[in-house]
Amino acid sequence: MSKCGKEVSEKAPQCPNCGAPILKIEKDVLIHFNSEGRGIVHHDCFIHLNSDKSILAKGKQGQTLSFKCMEPTEIYLVVKTNSPSKPFMVQPGEGYNITYSFMGKLLIDKVDSISGGTDSNRLF
């Protein structure tokens, strides 16, 4: 909603009615790293910003990591025993589930709810 009270898309840079800038709100992105079924070792997990390789969040397998963003953001994931994922785009306010293929590659799925870790059963 803009200052003039009109409903405006979050994607619009300004209100087409009054010209006021549309404020973007930071929203959480949640990424749950499933534990591998091969043992009880929970490896370190990292979420990196693709543009400058800075760490946005870190934790262990079995946890849900989160960071805030205001616009689609390209990230990549690293689990200690795996090479980095290919870069992929996440959307503000969305959740993702990370699992592993039989070849050890990270599989990324967008989900409507996250269960496990510290944000158990969080819905979007």
ABEGO torsion letter per residue (X at the ends): XBAAGBBBBAABABBAAAGBBBBBBBBBBBBBBBBBAAEABBBBBBBBBAAAGBBABBBBBGBBBBBBBABBBBBBBBBAABBBBBBBBBBBGBBBBBBBBAAGBBBBBBBABBBEEAABGBBX
